[in-house]
């Protein structure tokens, strides 16, 4: 039996990986920094979209810099096109 590759993660999983608080994690989701899907009534972050910008956010885990990233529409648009 082959294992299926995990394609999504929960918002709390994403929050732990980035070292953010709950409010900041959901704020990033609300600002559409990550592609999300709803599975069984729960919001999930698509891992591929997370990995595209993970390195940028990991360098700046404080709230102000994460928000600056989220508010940069040029960066968000370029990531969505790729």
C-alpha positions in Angstrom: 0.0 0.0 0.0 1.4 3.4 -1.0 1.1 6.4 1.2 -0.6 9.5 -0.2 1.4 12.6 0.0 -0.1 15.2 2.3 -1.3 18.2 0.3 -2.8 20.4 3.0 -2.1 21.3 6.6 -4.2 22.9 9.3 -3.8 26.6 10.2 -2.5 25.6 13.7 0.2 23.5 12.0 1.1 26.4 9.8 1.2 28.6 12.8 3.6 26.4 14.6 5.9 26.1 11.6 6.1 29.9 11.3 6.3 30.5 15.1 3.3 32.9 15.0 0.4 33.3 17.4 -3.1 32.2 16.5 -4.3 35.8 15.6 -1.3 36.4 13.3 -1.7 33.0 11.6 -5.4 33.6 10.7 -4.6 37.2 9.7 -2.2 35.8 7.1 -4.8 33.4 5.9 -7.4 36.2 5.7 -5.0 38.4 3.7 -4.8 35.4 1.2 -1.1 34.9 1.6 -1.7 31.2 1.3 -4.1 29.2 -0.9 -6.7 27.6 1.4 -9.4 25.0 1.0 -12.2 24.0 3.2 -12.3 20.2 4.0 -15.1 18.9 6.3 -15.9 22.4 7.4 -12.3 23.2 8.4 -9.9 25.5 6.7 -6.7 23.9 5.4 -3.6 25.6 3.9 -2.3 24.1 0.7 1.3 23.0 1.4 2.6 24.0 -2.1 1.4 27.6 -1.6 2.9 27.6 1.9 6.3 26.3 0.7 6.5 29.1 -1.9 6.7 31.8 0.7 7.8 29.9 3.8 11.4 31.1 3.6 10.4 34.7 3.4 8.3 34.5 6.5 10.7 32.3 8.4 13.3 35.1 8.2 10.9 37.4 10.0 8.6 35.8 12.5 7.6 39.0 14.3 4.1 40.3 13.6 5.1 43.6 12.0 7.3 42.1 9.3 4.8 39.3 8.6 2.2 41.9 8.1 4.4 43.9 5.8 4.9 40.8 3.7 1.1 40.2 3.6 0.5 43.8 2.6 2.8 43.7 -0.4 0.4 43.1 -3.3 3.1 42.8 -5.9 4.8 39.9 -4.1 1.5 38.1 -3.5 0.4 38.5 -7.1 3.7 37.1 -8.4 3.5 34.1 -6.1 -0.1 33.3 -7.2 0.9 33.4 -10.9 3.8 30.9 -10.4 
